[in-house]
């Protein structure tokens, strides 16, 4: 009598077509999980490095123009600075509206910040789907495999453990693969969510730094305008006398 092999590969080959399809699907899901983990980890590492450099640049800049020059190599930081600069240029025909200008810039920067957060989370939704559905897909394969095994047992009219065990073991392998796919997906999703939240906090810091530069520039302009106004008043008095 040929000994029965219970290795995962042999059980996969001996399983029925439905159970085999379920196992293949779970194996692909697991492969996607680790691929997303590696790709997103590299991406977030690069993003954190760029954001840290941009934060240092904006911290050292005295004006928005200097901040724009120093962040040209950083996409999100440069986008934030250019958004503030563009809104400031568009509002040049509205005098004495510093508070309104700041409000409009903040609204624009908030939308860019939210868009960057969505971009950073791109691809992680698949991890949540895999983590939520893999156990149920594996359970479906198990239930189908056990049904098939019992049907075969009824047809052969043999109830010995040697006849029952292989089919049930092959069916239970689907549940095991479902857990193997789901557990890392959930852990990796939570890990990437924390890393993304950290990046979003850095983007929020950049937004605050940009607004500080905007406020500083507006303060300088207001001071220059007031100084020029005083000079003009002094000149008028001299002329009147």
TORLOSE-730240 format. One line per field, with one value per residue: residue number from 1; residue in one letter; chain; x, y, z of N, C-alpha, C in turn. Coordinates in Angstrom, 3 decimals, always signed. Atoms other than C-alpha are relative to their C-alpha. Layout:
BEGIN
num	[NUM; ...]
residuo	[A; ...]
cadena	[A; ...]
nxx	[X; ...]
nyy	[Y; ...]
nzz	[Z; ...]
caxx	[X; ...]
cayy	[Y; ...]
cazz	[Z; ...]
cxx	[X; ...]
cyy	[Y; ...]
czz	[Z; ...]
END
This chain:
BEGIN
num	[1; 2; 3; 4; 5; 6; 7; 8; 9; 10; 11; 12; 13; 14; 15; 16; 17; 18; 19; 20; 21; 22; 23; 24; 25; 26; 27; 28; 29; 30; 31; 32; 33; 34; 35; 36; 37; 38; 39; 40; 41; 42; 43; 44; 45; 46; 47; 48; 49; 50; 51; 52; 53; 54; 55; 56; 57; 58; 59; 60; 61; 62; 63; 64; 65; 66; 67; 68; 69; 70; 71; 72; 73; 74; 75; 76; 77; 78; 79; 80; 81; 82; 83; 84; 85; 86; 87; 88; 89; 90; 91; 92; 93; 94; 95; 96; 97; 98; 99; 100; 101; 102; 103; 104; 105; 106; 107; 108; 109; 110; 111; 112; 113; 114; 115; 116; 117; 118; 119; 120; 121; 122; 123; 124; 125; 126; 127; 128; 129; 130; 131; 132; 133; 134; 135; 136; 137; 138; 139; 140; 141; 142; 143; 144; 145; 146; 147; 148; 149; 150; 151; 152; 153; 154; 155; 156; 157; 158; 159; 160; 161; 162; 163; 164; 165; 166; 167; 168; 169; 170; 171; 172; 173; 174; 175; 176; 177; 178; 179; 180; 181; 182; 183; 184; 185; 186; 187; 188; 189; 190; 191; 192; 193; 194; 195; 196; 197; 198; 199; 200; 201; 202; 203; 204; 205; 206; 207; 208; 209; 210; 211; 212; 213; 214; 215; 216; 217; 218; 219; 220; 221; 222; 223; 224; 225; 226; 227; 228; 229; 230; 231; 232; 233; 234; 235; 236; 237; 238; 239; 240; 241]
residuo	[X; X; X; X; X; X; X; X; X; X; X; X; X; X; X; X; X; X; X; X; X; X; X; X; X; X; X; X; X; X; X; X; X; X; X; X; X; X; X; X; X; X; X; X; X; X; X; X; X; X; X; X; X; X; X; X; X; X; X; X; X; X; X; X; X; X; X; X; X; X; X; X; X; X; X; X; X; X; X; X; X; X; X; X; X; X; X; X; X; X; X; X; X; X; X; X; X; X; X; X; X; X; X; X; X; X; X; X; X; X; X; X; X; X; X; X; X; X; X; X; X; X; X; X; X; X; X; X; X; X; X; X; X; X; X; X; X; X; X; X; X; X; X; X; X; X; X; X; X; X; X; X; X; X; X; X; X; X; X; X; X; X; X; X; X; X; X; X; X; X; X; X; X; X; X; X; X; X; X; X; X; X; X; X; X; X; X; X; X; X; X; X; X; X; X; X; X; X; X; X; X; X; X; X; X; X; X; X; X; X; X; X; X; X; X; X; X; X; X; X; X; X; X; X; X; X; X; X; X; X; X; X; X; X; X; X; X; X; X; X; X]
cadena	[A; A; A; A; A; A; A; A; A; A; A; A; A; A; A; A; A; A; A; A; A; A; A; A; A; A; A; A; A; A; A; A; A; A; A; A; A; A; A; A; A; A; A; A; A; A; A; A; A; A; A; A; A; A; A; A; A; A; A; A; A; A; A; A; A; A; A; A; A; A; A; A; A; A; A; A; A; A; A; A; A; A; A; A; A; A; A; A; A; A; A; A; A; A; A; A; A; A; A; A; A; A; A; A; A; A; A; A; A; A; A; A; A; A; A; A; A; A; A; A; A; A; A; A; A; A; A; A; A; A; A; A; A; A; A; A; A; A; A; A; A; A; A; A; A; A; A; A; A; A; A; A; A; A; A; A; A; A; A; A; A; A; A; A; A; A; A; A; A; A; A; A; A; A; A; A; A; A; A; A; A; A; A; A; A; A; A; A; A; A; A; A; A; A; A; A; A; A; A; A; A; A; A; A; A; A; A; A; A; A; A; A; A; A; A; A; A; A; A; A; A; A; A; A; A; A; A; A; A; A; A; A; A; A; A; A; A; A; A; A; A]
nxx	[+0.848; -0.799; +0.266; +0.641; -0.809; +0.790; -0.691; +0.925; -0.004; +0.722; +1.425; +0.505; +0.148; +1.047; +1.291; +0.908; -0.229; +0.495; -0.907; -1.280; +0.154; +0.011; -1.374; -0.774; +0.424; -0.573; -1.441; -0.183; +0.295; -1.155; -1.085; +0.317; -0.199; -1.417; -0.454; +0.446; -0.768; -1.341; +0.093; +0.441; -1.027; -1.022; +0.592; +0.185; -1.330; -0.450; +0.850; -0.385; -1.289; +0.222; +0.750; -0.906; -0.861; +0.823; +0.300; -1.193; -0.130; +0.995; -0.331; -1.103; +0.362; +0.559; +1.117; +0.644; -0.778; -1.141; +0.545; +0.307; -1.265; -0.615; +0.832; +0.319; -0.243; +0.975; +1.269; +1.113; -0.371; +0.020; +1.414; +0.590; -0.540; +0.502; +1.419; +0.078; -0.484; +1.007; +1.150; -0.412; -0.021; +1.371; +0.714; -0.665; +0.967; +0.865; -0.868; +0.352; +0.797; -0.956; +0.703; +0.663; -1.025; -0.460; +1.060; +0.043; -1.195; +0.181; +0.955; -0.671; -1.016; +0.691; +0.413; -1.212; -0.429; +0.889; -0.305; -1.256; +0.314; +0.640; -1.019; -0.864; +0.752; +0.357; -0.515; +0.178; +1.366; -0.015; -0.403; +1.180; +0.898; -0.585; +0.103; +1.394; +0.681; -0.768; +0.499; +1.272; -0.301; -0.563; +1.074; +0.797; -0.731; +0.071; +1.356; +0.187; -0.825; +0.603; +1.181; -0.464; -0.526; +1.113; +0.660; -0.838; +0.113; +1.303; -0.022; -0.861; +0.504; -1.142; -0.016; -1.234; -0.705; -0.940; +0.746; +0.578; -1.006; -0.619; +0.904; +0.227; -1.254; -0.112; +0.981; -0.432; -1.136; +0.527; +0.180; -1.333; -0.518; +0.757; -0.578; -1.349; +0.144; +0.720; -0.693; -0.985; +0.647; +0.520; -1.143; -0.674; +0.886; -0.094; -1.341; -0.048; +0.897; -0.741; -1.036; +0.667; +0.419; -1.208; -0.284; +1.021; -0.348; -1.095; +0.594; +0.682; -1.053; -0.385; +1.066; -0.167; -1.181; +0.360; +0.856; -0.842; -0.683; +1.004; +0.296; -1.188; -0.050; +1.087; -0.379; -1.004; +0.671; +0.804; -0.914; -0.513; +1.085; +0.201; -1.163; +0.140; +1.109; -0.484; -0.899; +0.807; +0.654; -1.008; -0.312; +1.136; -0.023; -1.067; +0.457; +1.048; -0.580]
nyy	[-1.197; -1.209; -0.909; -1.261; -1.156; -1.110; -1.269; -0.986; +0.051; +1.199; -0.193; -0.932; +0.708; +1.017; -0.629; -0.179; -1.242; -1.183; -0.246; -0.413; -1.396; -0.821; -0.071; -0.850; -1.380; -0.439; -0.155; -1.262; -1.083; -0.116; -0.600; -1.421; -0.645; -0.268; -0.939; -1.332; -0.370; -0.432; -1.206; -1.137; -0.317; -0.782; -1.293; -0.830; -0.371; -1.118; -1.160; -0.552; -0.671; -1.249; -0.913; -0.494; -1.006; -1.169; -0.681; -0.759; -1.113; -1.025; -0.539; -0.952; -1.053; -1.213; -0.459; +1.055; +0.176; +0.853; +1.342; +0.575; +0.392; +1.116; +1.213; +0.388; +1.427; +0.735; -0.239; -0.462; -1.263; -1.020; -0.221; -0.827; -1.359; -0.616; -0.284; -1.241; -1.085; -0.251; -0.674; -1.359; -0.794; -0.206; -0.890; -1.303; -1.064; -0.169; -0.622; +0.051; +1.214; +1.012; +1.109; +0.787; +0.699; +1.133; +1.008; +0.670; +0.842; +1.161; +0.916; +0.658; +0.908; +1.132; +0.928; +0.665; +0.925; +1.161; +0.748; +0.723; +1.123; +1.042; +0.589; +0.861; +1.205; +0.749; +1.359; +0.690; +0.506; +1.406; +0.770; +0.129; +0.964; +1.341; +0.389; +0.236; +1.048; +1.239; +1.112; +0.521; +0.738; +1.276; +0.804; +0.521; +1.136; +1.117; +0.566; +0.695; +1.209; +0.998; +0.517; +0.919; +1.198; +0.806; +0.592; +1.127; +1.070; +0.637; +0.774; +1.195; +0.742; +0.304; -1.001; +0.090; -1.258; -0.149; -0.519; -1.304; -0.995; -0.823; -1.007; -1.040; -0.755; -0.898; -1.074; -0.892; -0.788; -1.256; -0.907; -0.402; -0.988; -1.228; -0.691; -0.428; -1.204; -1.075; -0.558; -1.010; -1.138; -0.901; -0.592; -0.921; -1.146; -0.874; -0.598; -1.030; -1.088; -0.824; -0.716; -1.034; -1.049; -0.767; -0.850; -1.052; -0.973; -0.806; -0.909; -1.043; -0.906; -0.836; -0.983; -1.026; -0.789; -0.851; -1.074; -0.920; -0.839; -0.909; -1.011; -0.846; -0.877; -0.982; -0.950; -0.911; -0.911; -0.937; -0.935; -0.901; -0.899; -0.963; -0.884; -0.918; -0.906; -0.996; -0.886; -0.885; -0.956; -0.969; -0.847; -0.897; -1.021; -0.955; -0.822; -0.910; -1.084]
nzz	[+0.000; +0.097; -1.123; +0.356; -0.388; -0.518; +0.188; +0.593; +1.464; +0.424; -0.288; +1.010; +1.268; -0.124; -0.294; +1.130; +0.761; -0.716; -1.130; +0.563; +0.431; -1.217; -0.506; +0.912; -0.231; -1.278; +0.196; +0.732; -0.946; -0.892; +0.776; +0.146; -1.303; -0.227; +1.030; -0.419; -1.193; +0.404; +0.826; -0.797; -0.999; +0.701; +0.356; -1.190; -0.481; +0.832; -0.270; -1.298; +0.167; +0.727; -0.848; -1.034; +0.629; +0.316; -1.258; -0.366; +0.939; -0.316; -1.322; +0.152; +0.947; -0.597; +0.824; +0.785; +1.230; -0.339; -0.206; +1.317; +0.625; -0.712; +0.012; +1.369; +0.181; -0.811; +0.694; -0.830; -0.631; +1.049; +0.331; -1.058; +0.103; +1.226; -0.203; -0.769; +0.851; +1.035; -0.612; -0.362; +1.228; +0.461; -0.927; -0.035; +0.275; -1.175; -1.006; -1.428; -0.237; -0.448; -0.659; +1.033; +0.773; -0.802; -0.028; +1.297; +0.118; -0.893; +0.623; +1.118; -0.535; -0.632; +1.058; +0.493; -1.051; +0.046; +1.222; -0.230; -0.877; +0.800; +0.876; -0.806; -0.382; +1.198; +0.030; -1.275; -0.105; +0.390; -1.181; -0.862; +0.638; -0.162; -1.407; -0.395; +0.772; +0.147; -0.830; +0.516; +1.231; -0.428; -0.591; +1.104; +0.553; -0.950; +0.018; +1.280; -0.014; -0.898; +0.694; +1.037; -0.672; -0.486; +1.166; +0.414; -1.003; +0.187; +1.244; -0.164; -1.165; -0.872; -1.065; -0.781; -0.153; +1.112; +1.153; -0.335; -0.393; +1.053; +0.529; -1.006; -0.137; +1.158; -0.153; -1.072; +0.479; +0.537; -1.136; -0.454; +0.946; -0.207; -1.159; +0.381; +0.828; -0.683; -1.173; +0.413; +0.666; -1.034; -0.708; +0.917; +0.216; -1.170; +0.007; +1.031; -0.409; -0.956; +0.739; +0.792; -0.932; -0.310; +1.161; +0.058; -1.036; +0.551; +0.985; -0.775; -0.471; +1.145; +0.184; -1.029; +0.345; +1.135; -0.503; -0.764; +0.979; +0.567; -1.010; -0.128; +1.177; -0.101; -1.045; +0.555; +0.933; -0.771; -0.653; +1.022; +0.395; -1.086; -0.018; +1.126; -0.277; -0.962; +0.718; +0.841; -0.877; -0.429; +1.137; +0.203; -1.045; +0.314; +1.113; -0.456; -0.771]
caxx	[+0.000; +1.416; +1.842; -0.281; +1.698; +0.340; +2.761; +1.041; +2.116; +0.840; -2.439; -2.797; -2.246; -4.706; -7.429; -10.470; -10.615; -12.690; -10.471; -7.381; -8.716; -9.371; -5.831; -4.365; -6.419; -5.213; -1.603; -1.912; -3.476; -0.567; +1.929; +0.135; +0.240; +4.007; +4.508; +2.447; +4.314; +7.724; +6.636; +4.802; +7.579; +10.132; +7.764; +6.966; +10.640; +11.471; +8.514; +9.518; +13.083; +11.895; +9.414; +12.098; +14.402; +11.564; +10.707; +14.288; +14.320; +11.103; +12.267; +15.359; +13.601; +12.713; +10.299; +7.902; +10.054; +13.086; +10.921; +9.811; +13.427; +14.468; +11.620; +11.725; +13.013; +10.176; +6.827; +4.357; +6.308; +6.743; +3.043; +2.072; +4.376; +3.246; -0.408; +0.155; +2.122; -0.551; -3.359; -1.369; -0.861; -4.519; -5.527; -3.344; -6.386; -8.009; -6.261; -6.221; -7.545; -4.810; -7.220; -9.231; -6.072; -4.845; -8.210; -8.202; -4.642; -5.465; -8.482; -6.359; -3.549; -5.989; -7.332; -3.793; -2.949; -6.003; -5.158; -1.624; -3.014; -5.229; -2.267; -0.153; -2.926; -3.306; -2.906; -3.458; -7.186; -6.403; -4.690; -7.842; -9.891; -7.500; -7.454; -11.241; -12.124; -9.305; -10.576; -14.027; -12.595; -10.525; -13.561; -15.523; -12.780; -12.839; -16.602; -16.583; -13.746; -15.456; -18.697; -16.776; -15.034; -18.284; -19.811; -16.860; -17.132; -20.826; -20.116; -17.319; -19.113; -15.782; -15.655; -12.144; -9.914; -7.437; -10.153; -11.634; -8.443; -6.848; -9.919; -10.560; -6.872; -6.891; -10.041; -8.624; -5.515; -7.712; -8.633; -4.990; -4.015; -6.811; -5.342; -1.827; -3.041; -5.261; -3.070; -0.067; -2.445; -4.085; -0.764; +0.828; -2.236; -2.099; +1.651; +1.304; -1.619; +0.595; +3.420; +0.997; -0.394; +3.168; +3.710; +0.426; +1.534; +4.728; +2.674; +0.573; +3.802; +4.781; +1.402; +1.982; +5.457; +4.079; +1.406; +4.069; +6.015; +2.830; +2.028; +5.594; +5.508; +2.140; +3.439; +6.436; +4.213; +1.910; +4.872; +6.305; +2.918; +2.480; +6.023; +5.450; +2.162; +3.880; +6.560; +3.934; +2.095; +5.310; +6.057; +2.563; +2.950; +6.228; +4.675; +1.715; +3.877]
cayy	[+0.000; +3.391; +5.694; +8.825; +12.097; +14.947; +17.624; +20.906; +20.563; +16.996; +17.920; +20.825; +18.518; +15.937; +18.456; +18.980; +21.757; +24.125; +23.731; +24.024; +27.267; +28.634; +27.765; +29.410; +32.537; +32.724; +32.202; +35.094; +37.259; +36.500; +37.362; +40.677; +41.450; +41.143; +42.976; +45.929; +45.863; +46.127; +48.739; +50.972; +50.701; +51.941; +54.693; +55.921; +55.865; +58.123; +60.393; +60.794; +61.669; +64.302; +65.771; +66.039; +67.923; +70.196; +70.968; +72.019; +74.185; +75.991; +76.380; +78.238; +80.316; +83.912; +84.529; +82.498; +83.097; +81.554; +78.639; +78.143; +78.044; +75.552; +73.081; +72.671; +69.102; +68.122; +67.688; +68.108; +70.879; +72.777; +72.296; +73.796; +76.784; +77.415; +77.189; +79.915; +82.022; +81.630; +82.642; +85.644; +86.812; +86.304; +88.421; +91.422; +93.356; +93.007; +95.546; +95.334; +91.758; +89.903; +87.864; +86.806; +85.933; +83.738; +81.990; +81.258; +79.930; +77.692; +76.228; +75.473; +73.931; +71.762; +70.312; +69.593; +67.990; +65.729; +64.775; +63.840; +61.679; +59.829; +59.334; +57.871; +55.416; +54.256; +50.495; +49.769; +49.280; +45.981; +44.826; +45.543; +43.568; +40.615; +40.639; +40.726; +38.175; +35.613; +33.628; +33.333; +32.310; +29.646; +28.498; +28.177; +25.930; +23.841; +23.403; +22.494; +20.021; +18.308; +18.054; +16.437; +14.054; +12.939; +12.428; +10.213; +8.291; +7.654; +6.458; +4.079; +2.963; +3.025; +4.788; +3.955; +6.787; +6.125; +6.947; +9.942; +11.667; +12.717; +14.534; +16.362; +17.328; +18.748; +20.716; +22.106; +23.272; +25.914; +27.394; +27.393; +29.248; +31.737; +32.543; +32.698; +35.299; +37.262; +37.687; +39.345; +41.502; +42.922; +43.475; +45.107; +47.302; +48.634; +49.204; +51.129; +53.109; +54.270; +55.170; +57.080; +58.954; +59.974; +61.288; +63.187; +64.805; +65.920; +67.383; +69.235; +70.641; +71.849; +73.540; +75.350; +76.453; +77.757; +79.734; +81.163; +82.394; +83.856; +85.657; +86.926; +88.297; +89.955; +91.505; +92.937; +94.367; +95.913; +97.434; +98.877; +100.288; +101.902; +103.303; +104.775; +106.257; +107.975; +109.362; +110.737; +112.347; +113.972; +115.330; +116.809; +118.598; +120.147; +121.301; +122.803; +124.790]
cazz	[+0.000; -1.004; +2.028; +1.963; +1.991; +4.069; +2.894; +1.918; -1.713; -2.033; -0.344; -2.776; -5.754; -4.420; -3.610; -5.806; -8.412; -6.239; -3.178; -5.350; -6.843; -3.346; -2.255; -5.346; -4.736; -1.129; -2.206; -4.683; -1.958; +0.357; -2.378; -3.000; +0.712; +0.931; -2.361; -1.121; +2.187; +0.526; -2.031; +0.463; +3.058; +0.536; -0.634; +2.883; +3.855; +0.918; +1.664; +5.321; +4.297; +1.796; +4.255; +6.924; +4.528; +3.398; +7.009; +7.698; +4.561; +5.442; +9.029; +7.839; +5.156; +5.994; +3.128; +1.025; -2.063; -0.339; +0.725; -2.880; -4.069; -1.402; -1.947; -5.704; -5.360; -2.996; -4.720; -1.843; -0.079; -3.343; -4.120; -0.755; -1.185; -4.769; -3.724; -1.134; -3.612; -6.300; -3.958; -2.789; -6.387; -7.215; -4.222; -5.059; -6.249; -2.803; -0.535; +3.266; +3.302; +5.147; +7.256; +4.215; +2.313; +5.168; +5.332; +1.601; +1.736; +4.712; +2.902; -0.168; +1.873; +3.809; +0.564; -0.673; +2.651; +2.457; -1.139; -0.095; +2.707; +0.237; -2.089; +0.707; +1.623; -1.975; -2.213; +1.464; +0.983; -0.718; +2.480; +4.466; +1.939; +2.080; +5.866; +6.090; +3.410; +3.410; +6.447; +4.876; +1.502; +3.246; +5.211; +1.982; +0.579; +3.739; +3.728; +0.044; +0.536; +3.478; +1.506; -1.348; +1.068; +2.648; -0.775; -1.727; +1.535; +0.945; -2.606; -1.554; +1.628; +3.466; +6.811; +7.988; +9.188; +6.386; +3.851; +5.697; +6.872; +3.523; +2.226; +5.492; +5.805; +2.276; +3.086; +6.341; +4.490; +2.819; +6.209; +7.253; +4.083; +4.707; +8.118; +6.675; +4.183; +6.588; +9.676; +7.943; +5.873; +9.013; +10.797; +7.739; +7.138; +10.707; +10.405; +7.144; +8.563; +11.443; +9.060; +6.831; +9.832; +10.702; +7.163; +7.273; +10.527; +8.787; +5.933; +8.509; +9.967; +6.488; +6.160; +9.436; +8.307; +5.004; +6.837; +9.115; +6.085; +4.602; +7.855; +8.074; +4.506; +5.067; +8.269; +6.453; +3.706; +6.282; +8.117; +4.888; +3.920; +7.321; +7.195; +3.738; +4.886; +7.828; +5.526; +3.152; +6.058; +7.283; +3.805; +3.530; +6.859; +5.784; +2.529; +4.359; +6.699]
cxx	[+0.890; -0.329; -0.563; +0.853; -0.915; +0.785; -0.954; -0.068; -0.771; -1.494; -0.629; -0.243; -1.146; -1.383; -0.835; +0.232; -0.456; +0.936; +1.365; -0.050; +0.024; +1.411; +0.867; -0.335; +0.606; +1.514; +0.309; -0.247; +1.164; +1.184; -0.232; +0.238; +1.456; +0.580; -0.370; +0.809; +1.383; -0.056; -0.384; +1.028; +1.100; -0.531; -0.105; +1.333; +0.542; -0.802; +0.391; +1.323; -0.167; -0.745; +0.877; +0.926; -0.787; -0.331; +1.190; +0.187; -0.967; +0.253; +1.067; -0.352; -0.622; -1.207; -0.575; +0.772; +1.222; -0.456; -0.315; +1.280; +0.591; -0.773; -0.328; +0.201; -0.984; -1.392; -1.068; +0.339; -0.045; -1.435; -0.670; +0.463; -0.568; -1.487; -0.178; +0.426; -1.035; -1.202; +0.357; +0.024; -1.412; -0.768; +0.637; -0.972; -0.987; +0.857; -0.534; -0.895; +0.912; -0.690; -0.713; +0.981; +0.510; -1.043; -0.068; +1.200; -0.136; -0.956; +0.645; +1.015; -0.621; -0.442; +1.204; +0.513; -0.853; +0.274; +1.293; -0.215; -0.661; +1.011; +0.905; -0.702; -0.365; +0.668; -0.210; -1.422; -0.095; +0.414; -1.183; -0.980; +0.514; -0.139; -1.410; -0.617; +0.748; -0.480; -1.288; +0.198; +0.589; -1.049; -0.907; +0.690; -0.060; -1.366; -0.232; +0.794; -0.575; -1.258; +0.404; +0.510; -1.122; -0.773; +0.775; -0.096; -1.316; -0.008; +0.826; -0.437; +1.136; +0.111; +1.253; +0.700; +0.959; -0.680; -0.491; +1.064; +0.566; -0.909; -0.243; +1.259; +0.189; -0.973; +0.441; +1.206; -0.468; -0.216; +1.341; +0.601; -0.739; +0.539; +1.406; -0.050; -0.576; +0.821; +1.091; -0.640; -0.514; +1.137; +0.696; -0.863; +0.093; +1.360; +0.086; -0.910; +0.699; +1.083; -0.604; -0.467; +1.184; +0.360; -1.006; +0.259; +1.146; -0.511; -0.741; +1.006; +0.475; -1.044; +0.126; +1.205; -0.276; -0.859; +0.799; +0.763; -0.960; -0.299; +1.168; +0.101; -1.085; +0.304; +1.027; -0.655; -0.825; +0.880; +0.556; -1.060; -0.239; +1.144; -0.068; -1.098; +0.432; +0.907; -0.785; -0.707; +0.979; +0.345; -1.115; -0.003; +1.056; -0.432; -1.049; +0.560; +0.722]
cyy	[+1.257; +0.925; +1.321; +1.148; +1.144; +1.317; +0.992; -0.078; -1.204; +0.131; +0.972; -0.727; -0.996; +0.600; +0.116; +1.339; +1.258; +0.358; +0.462; +1.455; +0.941; +0.151; +0.894; +1.466; +0.555; +0.183; +1.297; +1.189; +0.206; +0.642; +1.501; +0.757; +0.376; +0.942; +1.427; +0.472; +0.539; +1.318; +1.231; +0.376; +0.843; +1.393; +0.918; +0.423; +1.190; +1.259; +0.650; +0.759; +1.345; +1.024; +0.591; +1.087; +1.272; +0.790; +0.840; +1.219; +1.128; +0.627; +1.085; +1.166; +1.189; +0.522; -1.181; -0.263; -0.885; -1.431; -0.694; -0.465; -1.251; -1.291; -0.473; -1.481; -0.861; +0.326; +0.598; +1.332; +1.128; +0.314; +0.894; +1.452; +0.715; +0.315; +1.296; +1.192; +0.365; +0.744; +1.436; +0.910; +0.287; +1.005; +1.376; +1.154; +0.200; +0.597; -0.181; -1.190; -1.144; -1.201; -0.887; -0.782; -1.217; -1.118; -0.776; -0.928; -1.236; -1.018; -0.779; -1.010; -1.215; -1.021; -0.749; -1.007; -1.264; -0.856; -0.791; -1.200; -1.139; -0.677; -0.964; -1.300; -0.867; -1.374; -0.759; -0.521; -1.466; -0.886; -0.204; -1.015; -1.425; -0.471; -0.336; -1.212; -1.331; -1.135; -0.609; -0.759; -1.364; -0.920; -0.585; -1.209; -1.218; -0.671; -0.778; -1.314; -1.091; -0.584; -1.026; -1.294; -0.895; -0.638; -1.207; -1.165; -0.751; -0.870; -1.278; -0.881; -0.465; +1.122; -0.065; +1.357; +0.237; +0.549; +1.420; +1.074; +0.828; +1.112; +1.132; +0.842; +0.968; +1.171; +0.996; +0.841; +1.347; +1.017; +0.498; +1.058; +1.331; +0.807; +0.516; +1.270; +1.166; +0.657; +0.995; +1.228; +1.007; +0.711; +1.043; +1.232; +0.974; +0.699; +1.135; +1.175; +0.915; +0.815; +1.138; +1.147; +0.873; +0.942; +1.139; +1.061; +0.896; +0.979; +1.129; +0.997; +0.918; +1.081; +1.141; +0.897; +0.935; +1.170; +0.990; +0.944; +1.009; +1.135; +0.962; +0.983; +1.073; +1.036; +1.003; +1.023; +1.040; +1.041; +1.010; +1.004; +1.076; +0.995; +1.014; +1.004; +1.103; +1.004; +0.983; +1.063; +1.075; +0.965; +1.025; +1.113; +1.069; +0.928; +1.011; +1.160; +0.996]
czz	[+0.000; +1.165; -0.494; +0.520; +0.431; -0.066; -0.664; -1.519; -0.518; +0.270; -0.995; -1.319; +0.043; +0.258; -1.270; -0.680; +0.742; +1.142; -0.511; -0.476; +1.205; +0.550; -0.874; +0.211; +1.285; -0.105; -0.743; +0.921; +0.959; -0.707; -0.199; +1.301; +0.216; -1.046; +0.373; +1.200; -0.371; -0.763; +0.833; +1.061; -0.627; -0.328; +1.207; +0.599; -0.793; +0.289; +1.324; -0.089; -0.692; +0.864; +1.094; -0.557; -0.312; +1.262; +0.461; -0.904; +0.328; +1.367; -0.099; -0.924; +0.731; -0.771; -0.783; -1.295; +0.250; +0.262; -1.308; -0.699; +0.654; -0.064; -1.404; -0.248; +0.786; -0.517; +0.904; +0.656; -1.018; -0.410; +1.031; -0.118; -1.226; +0.120; +0.774; -0.840; -1.067; +0.566; +0.384; -1.233; -0.493; +0.857; +0.074; -0.241; +1.148; +1.109; +1.421; +0.325; +0.455; +0.642; -1.019; -0.836; +0.763; +0.026; -1.315; -0.186; +0.874; -0.608; -1.141; +0.505; +0.672; -1.042; -0.568; +1.008; +0.003; -1.233; +0.150; +0.920; -0.751; -0.921; +0.769; +0.384; -1.196; +0.024; +1.296; +0.184; -0.392; +1.171; +0.945; -0.568; +0.177; +1.437; +0.428; -0.677; -0.058; +0.905; -0.532; -1.305; +0.344; +0.600; -1.070; -0.640; +0.903; -0.038; -1.287; -0.022; +0.887; -0.627; -1.058; +0.617; +0.486; -1.148; -0.502; +0.970; -0.168; -1.253; +0.152; +1.149; +0.900; +1.015; +0.851; +0.015; -1.161; -1.240; +0.273; +0.169; -1.156; -0.516; +0.984; +0.190; -1.158; +0.120; +1.074; -0.399; -0.563; +1.112; +0.518; -0.922; +0.116; +1.171; -0.306; -0.846; +0.791; +1.102; -0.408; -0.652; +1.026; +0.716; -0.880; -0.255; +1.176; +0.061; -1.024; +0.344; +1.004; -0.704; -0.837; +0.881; +0.398; -1.147; -0.111; +1.060; -0.470; -1.049; +0.702; +0.565; -1.124; -0.262; +1.003; -0.304; -1.175; +0.469; +0.838; -0.932; -0.626; +0.980; +0.162; -1.176; +0.058; +1.071; -0.487; -0.948; +0.747; +0.689; -1.000; -0.438; +1.054; +0.059; -1.137; +0.221; +0.956; -0.690; -0.846; +0.840; +0.456; -1.103; -0.236; +1.032; -0.318; -1.134; +0.437; +0.782; -0.899]
END
